[in-house]
Amino acid sequence: MSEPLHAQSALRLRLLLSALFVPLFLAGTVFFGVWAADTGSGDSPGRGALVVVAVVCGALALLAAADLLVVIRRLRSEHGTGTR
């Protein structure tokens, strides 16, 4: 067995990346959503593609926000300052 029994991820790096990508993906969601709303029938890219990109950005923003909450909770429990 080469794997440690209690493997730990780089929590500080995950914190940094999540904190960076939550606002980035939220901005992407708003940008592509507004672009999709302003798209006409003959425009390229089409409204459907822009809506799909906006939804993907929104889903990634939710995933990054959930990871941010998990990382904050784990860091607090490591330092013994948990809320429970």
C-alpha positions as CSV (number, residue, x, y, z in Angstrom):
1,M,0.0,0.0,0.0
2,S,1.5,3.2,-1.1
3,E,-1.5,5.4,-0.3
4,P,-1.6,7.1,3.1
5,L,-4.5,6.1,5.3
6,H,-5.7,9.7,5.8
7,A,-4.8,11.5,2.6
8,Q,-5.3,15.3,2.8
9,S,-5.7,17.7,0.0
10,A,-4.0,21.1,-0.3
11,L,-6.8,23.0,1.5
12,R,-5.1,26.5,1.1
13,L,-4.8,26.0,-2.6
14,R,-8.4,24.8,-2.9
15,L,-9.5,27.9,-0.9
16,L,-7.6,30.2,-3.2
17,L,-8.9,28.6,-6.4
18,S,-12.5,28.4,-5.1
19,A,-12.4,32.1,-4.0
20,L,-11.0,33.0,-7.4
21,F,-13.5,31.0,-9.5
22,V,-16.8,31.7,-7.7
23,P,-16.9,35.4,-8.8
24,L,-15.4,34.5,-12.2
25,F,-18.1,31.9,-13.0
26,L,-20.8,34.2,-11.6
27,A,-19.6,37.0,-14.0
28,G,-19.6,34.5,-16.8
29,T,-23.1,33.4,-16.0
30,V,-24.3,37.0,-16.1
31,F,-22.3,37.9,-19.2
32,F,-23.6,35.0,-21.3
33,G,-27.1,35.3,-19.9
34,V,-27.3,39.0,-21.0
35,W,-25.7,38.2,-24.3
36,A,-28.2,35.4,-24.9
37,A,-31.1,37.8,-24.0
38,D,-29.8,40.3,-26.6
39,T,-29.2,37.8,-29.4
40,G,-31.5,38.0,-32.4
41,S,-32.8,35.1,-34.5
42,G,-30.0,35.2,-37.1
43,D,-27.1,36.0,-34.9
44,S,-24.1,33.7,-34.4
45,P,-23.6,32.2,-31.8
46,G,-27.2,31.4,-31.4
47,R,-29.3,32.0,-28.3
48,G,-29.4,28.3,-27.4
49,A,-25.6,27.9,-27.3
50,L,-25.2,31.0,-25.1
51,V,-27.9,29.8,-22.7
52,V,-26.0,26.5,-22.4
53,V,-22.8,28.3,-21.7
54,A,-24.5,30.5,-19.1
55,V,-26.0,27.4,-17.4
56,V,-22.6,25.6,-17.3
57,C,-21.0,28.7,-15.8
58,G,-23.8,28.8,-13.2
59,A,-23.3,25.2,-12.3
60,L,-19.6,25.6,-12.0
61,A,-20.1,28.7,-9.8
62,L,-22.3,26.5,-7.5
63,L,-19.7,23.8,-7.4
64,A,-17.0,26.2,-6.6
65,A,-19.1,27.8,-3.8
66,A,-19.8,24.4,-2.3
67,D,-16.1,23.5,-2.4
68,L,-15.4,26.9,-0.8
69,L,-17.8,26.1,2.1
70,V,-16.3,22.6,2.6
71,V,-12.7,23.9,2.6
72,I,-13.6,26.7,5.1
73,R,-15.3,24.1,7.4
74,R,-12.3,21.7,7.2
75,L,-9.8,24.5,7.9
76,R,-11.8,25.6,11.0
77,S,-12.0,22.0,12.3
78,E,-8.3,21.6,11.8
79,H,-7.6,24.7,13.9
80,G,-10.1,23.7,16.6
81,T,-12.3,26.7,16.0
82,G,-15.3,24.8,14.7
83,T,-18.8,26.2,15.3
84,R,-20.1,23.0,16.7
